[in-house]
Amino acid sequence: MSVKIIAEAGVNHNGSKDLAFQLVDAAHAAGVDIVKFQTFKAKNLVTKSAQQADYQIQNTGVTESQFDMLSRLELDYDTHKSLVAYCKDLGIEFLSTAFDKESLDFLVNDLKLTTLKIPSGELTNAPFVLEHARTGCDLIVSTGMANLAEIEAALAVIAFGLVAENGQAPSQQAFEEAYNSNVGQKALKQKVTILHCTTEYPAPMNEINLNAMSTLRNAFHLTTGYSDHSAGITIPIAATALGAQLIEKHFTLDKSMPGPDHKASLEPDELKGMVQAIRDVEMALGNGIKGPQPSEIKNKSVARKSLVAAQPIKAGDTYTEKNLTIKRPGNGMSPSLYWSLLGKAANRDYLEGDLIYV
């Protein structure tokens, strides 16, 4: 299965419709599969007194409330509709993350999205996770800041939302029963992709913990990928080599632009380089069957060796350690037959350097 690549535009449009369309163009030119935005109403997302994260203050150089910052980063619904149509024309999938119920309803009912992304910050928001699951859409679940117990709890809510009968009341017991049922596990495998993530911008290299991706895969047996917040393109490439089936990476038109996420994002040329590198690694991983590749076949006779006469041998002479040696080329008898030939009689004359044939 081909690795899917999401270019996360997020809020790097800075609230500008023109920049949003330019981001789509850049994502398409880079060759990604999906371009993703964020859909929210600041009034529904944060209190007016909620403070910024440290990385937001550092990256913007401005100290203000999250409400003020996010209010400038909203994209109106008409712009969303235009972006969906534009993405369809280009042949790139549009995706967005909802951060409040109104926005979720818009993505599902108005934009008719069939895939949704649950961000790391909403993983423990069980009512909102349940709203996502009840849509019946495919779900991409990011797990930054979470431990295995919190992830399992979210998956239990999702399992309930996917398989519960109409009218069944949500409860901890109902979630656990759905999660532990065969039908619940089957629904999760069909609908859910889980992403390892470190929620810091940029994420320190010594806290990436890429091996946790394998832990998630082994714990939950779901399609597993990686949402990257590190600097550069090294880590997404490494994640691909470790078996990630989906890669998500923030990108921007210009890292020097004002805004909370630009500094931890790739510029268009870097995004294109990442995509190419991921495709190269994906190709290089192969099918796992160990055997000679087509390009290797022609090199066998050059690189391998054969049994060779170390000195002239007459028909009837006995093969010995003195008259047999091993040299290139490799289109004669295999050296692995050396011991089985010792003590046997030559069936023909050989000059020094002749390949041995029996």
C-alpha positions as CSV (number, residue, x, y, z in Angstrom):
1,M,0.0,0.0,0.0
2,S,1.4,3.4,-1.0
3,V,2.3,5.8,1.8
4,K,-0.2,8.6,2.0
5,I,1.3,12.1,2.5
6,I,-0.7,14.9,4.1
7,A,0.7,18.4,3.7
8,E,-0.6,20.3,6.7
9,A,-1.4,23.8,5.8
10,G,-3.2,24.3,9.1
11,V,-3.4,28.0,9.8
12,N,-0.4,29.0,7.8
13,H,-2.7,31.0,5.5
14,N,-2.9,33.6,8.3
15,G,-6.6,34.0,7.6
16,S,-6.0,35.0,4.0
17,K,-8.1,33.3,1.2
18,D,-5.3,34.1,-1.4
19,L,-2.7,32.5,0.8
20,A,-4.9,29.4,1.3
21,F,-5.1,28.9,-2.4
22,Q,-1.4,29.4,-2.8
23,L,-0.8,26.7,-0.2
24,V,-3.0,24.3,-2.2
25,D,-1.0,25.0,-5.3
26,A,2.3,24.4,-3.4
27,A,1.0,21.1,-2.0
28,H,-0.1,19.9,-5.4
29,A,3.2,20.9,-7.0
30,A,5.0,19.0,-4.3
31,G,3.1,15.8,-5.2
32,V,1.4,15.1,-1.9
33,D,-1.9,13.1,-1.7
34,I,-3.8,15.4,0.7
35,V,-3.7,19.1,1.7
36,K,-5.2,19.7,5.2
37,F,-6.5,22.8,6.8
38,Q,-8.1,23.6,10.3
39,T,-11.7,24.5,10.7
40,F,-12.8,26.3,13.8
41,K,-14.7,29.2,15.3
42,A,-12.5,30.9,17.9
43,K,-15.6,31.6,20.1
44,N,-16.4,27.9,20.2
45,L,-12.8,26.8,20.7
46,V,-11.3,28.8,23.6
47,T,-12.2,31.1,26.4
48,K,-11.3,34.7,25.9
49,S,-8.7,34.4,28.7
50,A,-7.0,31.2,27.5
51,Q,-3.2,31.8,27.2
52,Q,-1.0,30.9,24.3
53,A,1.3,27.9,24.4
54,D,5.0,28.8,24.9
55,Y,5.8,27.8,21.3
56,Q,3.1,30.2,20.0
57,I,4.6,33.1,22.0
58,Q,8.1,32.2,20.8
59,N,7.1,31.7,17.2
60,T,5.0,34.8,16.9
61,G,6.9,37.2,19.2
62,V,3.6,38.4,20.5
63,T,1.9,37.7,23.8
64,E,-1.8,37.7,23.5
65,S,-4.8,35.4,24.3
66,Q,-5.4,32.3,22.2
67,F,-8.8,33.9,21.3
68,D,-7.3,36.9,19.7
69,M,-4.7,34.9,17.9
70,L,-7.1,32.3,16.6
71,S,-9.8,34.9,15.6
72,R,-7.3,36.2,13.0
73,L,-6.7,32.7,11.7
74,E,-10.2,31.6,10.9
75,L,-11.2,30.7,7.4
76,D,-14.8,31.5,6.6
77,Y,-17.1,28.7,5.3
78,D,-17.4,30.1,1.7
79,T,-13.6,30.0,1.4
80,H,-13.7,26.3,2.6
81,K,-16.2,25.5,-0.2
82,S,-14.0,27.2,-2.8
83,L,-11.0,25.3,-1.6
84,V,-12.8,22.0,-1.8
85,A,-13.8,22.8,-5.4
86,Y,-10.3,23.9,-6.3
87,C,-8.7,20.8,-4.8
88,K,-11.1,18.6,-6.8
89,D,-10.1,20.4,-10.0
90,L,-6.4,19.8,-9.2
91,G,-6.9,16.2,-8.2
92,I,-5.7,16.6,-4.7
93,E,-7.7,15.5,-1.7
94,F,-9.0,18.3,0.7
95,L,-9.0,17.5,4.4
96,S,-9.6,19.6,7.5
97,T,-9.5,19.2,11.2
98,A,-12.6,20.4,13.1
99,F,-12.0,21.9,16.6
100,D,-15.7,22.4,17.6
101,K,-19.0,20.7,16.9
102,E,-20.3,23.5,14.6
103,S,-17.2,23.1,12.4
104,L,-17.4,19.3,12.5
105,D,-21.0,19.5,11.3
106,F,-20.0,21.8,8.5
107,L,-17.2,19.5,7.3
108,V,-19.5,16.5,7.2
109,N,-22.9,17.9,6.2
110,D,-21.9,20.8,4.0
111,L,-18.5,19.8,2.6
112,K,-19.4,16.1,2.5
113,L,-15.9,15.0,3.7
114,T,-15.6,11.2,4.1
115,T,-12.3,11.4,6.2
116,L,-11.8,13.4,9.3
117,K,-8.8,14.1,11.5
118,I,-9.0,14.1,15.3
119,P,-6.1,16.2,16.5
120,S,-4.0,15.3,19.5
121,G,-5.5,18.0,21.7
122,E,-9.0,16.5,21.3
123,L,-8.0,12.9,22.0
124,T,-9.4,13.0,25.6
125,N,-12.4,15.1,24.6
126,A,-14.6,12.0,24.6
127,P,-17.9,13.7,23.6
128,F,-16.2,15.3,20.6
129,V,-14.5,12.0,19.7
130,L,-17.8,10.3,19.8
131,E,-19.3,13.0,17.5
132,H,-16.5,12.1,15.0
133,A,-17.2,8.4,15.2
134,R,-20.9,8.8,14.8
135,T,-20.4,10.4,11.4
136,G,-19.3,7.0,10.0
137,C,-16.3,8.7,8.3
138,D,-12.8,7.3,8.1
139,L,-10.9,8.7,11.1
140,I,-7.2,9.7,11.4
141,V,-6.4,9.9,15.1
142,S,-3.3,11.8,16.3
143,T,-1.8,10.8,19.7
144,G,0.5,13.6,20.7
145,M,0.8,14.0,24.5
146,A,-1.0,10.7,25.1
147,N,-0.2,7.5,26.8
148,L,-1.5,4.0,25.8
149,A,-4.3,4.1,28.3
150,E,-5.6,7.4,26.9
151,I,-5.4,6.2,23.4
152,E,-7.2,3.0,24.2
153,A,-9.9,5.0,25.9
154,A,-10.4,7.1,22.8
155,L,-10.5,4.1,20.6
156,A,-13.1,2.6,22.8
157,V,-15.3,5.7,22.4
158,I,-14.8,5.4,18.6
159,A,-15.7,1.7,18.6
160,F,-18.9,2.5,20.4
161,G,-19.7,5.4,18.0
162,L,-19.2,3.1,15.0
163,V,-21.1,0.0,16.1
164,A,-23.6,1.1,18.8
165,E,-27.3,0.6,18.1
166,N,-29.4,3.7,17.7
167,G,-30.6,4.9,21.1
168,Q,-27.9,3.1,23.1
169,A,-26.6,5.5,25.8
170,P,-22.9,6.2,25.9
171,S,-21.2,5.0,29.1
172,Q,-17.8,3.8,30.2
173,Q,-19.1,0.2,30.2
174,A,-20.7,0.6,26.8
175,F,-17.4,1.9,25.4
176,E,-15.4,-1.0,26.8
177,E,-17.9,-3.6,25.6
178,A,-17.8,-2.1,22.1
179,Y,-14.0,-2.0,22.1
180,N,-13.7,-5.6,23.3
181,S,-16.2,-6.9,20.8
182,N,-15.2,-8.6,17.5
183,V,-17.5,-6.2,15.6
184,G,-15.9,-3.2,17.4
185,Q,-12.4,-4.3,16.6
186,K,-13.3,-5.0,13.0
187,A,-14.8,-1.5,12.7
188,L,-11.7,0.1,14.1
189,K,-9.5,-1.7,11.6
190,Q,-11.7,-0.6,8.8
191,K,-12.1,3.0,9.8
192,V,-9.2,4.2,11.9
193,T,-5.6,5.3,11.2
194,I,-3.5,6.1,14.3
195,L,-0.6,8.6,14.2
196,H,2.3,8.8,16.5
197,C,3.1,12.4,17.3
198,T,5.1,14.7,19.6
199,T,3.2,17.9,20.3
200,E,5.9,20.5,20.3
201,Y,6.8,23.0,17.6
202,P,9.5,22.1,16.6
203,A,9.7,18.8,18.4
204,P,13.2,18.1,20.0
205,M,15.0,15.3,18.3
206,N,15.5,13.4,21.5
207,E,11.8,13.5,22.2
208,I,10.6,12.2,18.8
209,N,10.6,8.6,20.0
210,L,9.9,7.1,16.6
211,N,9.9,3.6,18.0
212,A,6.6,4.4,19.7
213,M,5.1,4.1,16.3
214,S,5.8,0.4,16.4
215,T,4.4,0.3,19.9
216,L,1.1,1.7,18.7
217,R,1.0,-0.8,15.8
218,N,1.6,-3.7,18.1
219,A,-0.8,-2.5,20.8
220,F,-3.8,-1.7,18.6
221,H,-3.2,-3.5,15.3
222,L,-4.4,-0.5,13.3
223,T,-3.1,1.3,10.3
224,T,-0.3,3.4,11.8
225,G,1.5,6.5,10.7
226,Y,3.3,9.6,11.9
227,S,2.5,13.3,12.3
228,D,5.7,15.2,12.3
229,H,6.6,18.5,14.1
230,S,10.4,18.1,13.9
231,A,12.6,20.5,11.9
232,G,13.6,19.4,8.4
233,I,12.6,16.2,6.5
234,T,14.8,13.6,8.1
235,I,12.3,12.2,10.6
236,P,9.3,11.7,8.2
237,I,11.7,9.8,5.9
238,A,12.9,7.6,8.8
239,A,9.2,7.0,9.8
240,T,8.6,5.8,6.3
241,A,11.4,3.3,6.6
242,L,9.9,2.1,9.9
243,G,6.7,1.3,8.2
244,A,4.5,4.4,8.5
245,Q,1.6,4.2,6.2
246,L,0.6,7.9,6.5
247,I,2.9,10.9,7.0
248,E,1.7,14.3,7.9
249,K,3.9,17.4,7.8
250,H,3.3,21.1,8.3
251,F,4.3,23.4,5.4
252,T,4.2,27.1,4.6
253,L,5.0,29.4,1.8
254,D,7.6,31.2,3.9
255,K,8.9,30.4,7.3
256,S,9.5,34.1,8.1
257,M,5.8,34.9,7.9
258,P,4.1,35.9,11.1
259,G,2.1,33.2,12.8
260,P,2.4,30.3,15.3
261,D,3.3,27.4,13.0
262,H,5.4,28.9,10.2
263,K,8.8,28.3,11.8
264,A,8.1,24.6,12.4
265,S,6.9,24.1,8.8
266,L,8.6,23.2,5.5
267,E,8.8,25.6,2.6
268,P,7.6,24.4,-0.8
269,D,11.0,23.2,-2.1
270,E,11.5,21.3,1.2
271,L,8.1,19.7,1.0
272,K,8.8,18.6,-2.6
273,G,12.1,17.1,-1.4
274,M,10.4,15.3,1.4
275,V,7.8,13.8,-0.9
276,Q,10.5,12.5,-3.3
277,A,12.6,11.1,-0.5
278,I,9.5,9.3,0.9
279,R,8.7,7.8,-2.5
280,D,12.3,6.7,-2.9
281,V,12.3,5.0,0.5
282,E,8.9,3.5,-0.1
283,M,10.2,2.0,-3.4
284,A,13.4,0.8,-1.7
285,L,11.5,-1.1,1.0
286,G,10.4,-3.6,-1.6
287,N,8.4,-6.7,-0.9
288,G,10.6,-8.2,1.7
289,I,11.4,-11.4,-0.2
290,K,15.1,-12.0,-0.2
291,G,16.4,-13.1,-3.6
292,P,18.4,-11.8,-6.5
293,Q,17.0,-8.7,-8.1
294,P,16.7,-8.3,-11.9
295,S,19.6,-5.8,-12.0
296,E,21.8,-8.2,-10.0
297,I,21.5,-11.2,-12.3
298,K,24.0,-9.9,-14.9
299,N,26.6,-9.3,-12.1
300,K,26.6,-12.9,-10.8
301,S,29.3,-14.1,-13.3
302,V,31.4,-11.0,-12.7
303,A,31.3,-10.9,-8.9
304,R,31.1,-14.6,-7.9
305,K,33.8,-17.2,-8.4
306,S,34.1,-20.7,-9.9
307,L,36.3,-23.8,-9.5
308,V,39.4,-23.4,-11.6
309,A,42.4,-25.5,-12.6
310,A,45.4,-24.3,-10.6
311,Q,47.7,-26.2,-12.9
312,P,47.4,-28.4,-15.9
313,I,45.2,-31.4,-15.2
314,K,45.1,-34.6,-17.4
315,A,42.0,-36.7,-17.9
316,G,42.0,-39.3,-15.1
317,D,44.1,-37.2,-12.7
318,T,42.6,-36.9,-9.2
319,Y,41.4,-33.5,-8.2
320,T,43.4,-32.3,-5.2
321,E,44.0,-29.1,-3.1
322,K,47.0,-28.4,-5.2
323,N,45.4,-28.6,-8.7
324,L,42.1,-26.9,-7.8
325,T,41.6,-23.2,-6.9
326,I,38.8,-20.7,-6.8
327,K,38.8,-17.6,-9.0
328,R,36.5,-15.3,-11.0
329,P,34.4,-15.5,-13.2
330,G,31.4,-17.1,-11.6
331,N,29.9,-18.9,-14.6
332,G,31.5,-22.2,-13.9
333,M,31.0,-24.7,-11.1
334,S,30.2,-23.2,-7.7
335,P,33.0,-23.1,-5.1
336,S,30.5,-24.8,-2.7
337,L,31.2,-28.1,-4.6
338,Y,35.0,-27.9,-3.9
339,W,35.0,-30.6,-1.2
340,S,32.7,-33.0,-3.2
341,L,35.2,-32.8,-6.1
342,L,38.3,-33.6,-4.1
343,G,39.5,-37.2,-4.8
344,K,37.5,-37.6,-7.9
345,A,39.0,-38.2,-11.4
346,A,39.0,-35.5,-14.0
347,N,36.9,-36.4,-17.0
348,R,39.0,-34.3,-19.4
349,D,42.2,-32.3,-19.8
350,Y,42.5,-28.8,-18.3
351,L,45.0,-26.0,-18.8
352,E,45.9,-23.8,-15.9
353,G,43.1,-21.3,-15.5
354,D,40.4,-23.3,-17.2
355,L,37.0,-23.5,-15.5
356,I,36.2,-26.9,-14.1
357,Y,33.2,-28.7,-15.5
358,V,32.0,-32.2,-14.4
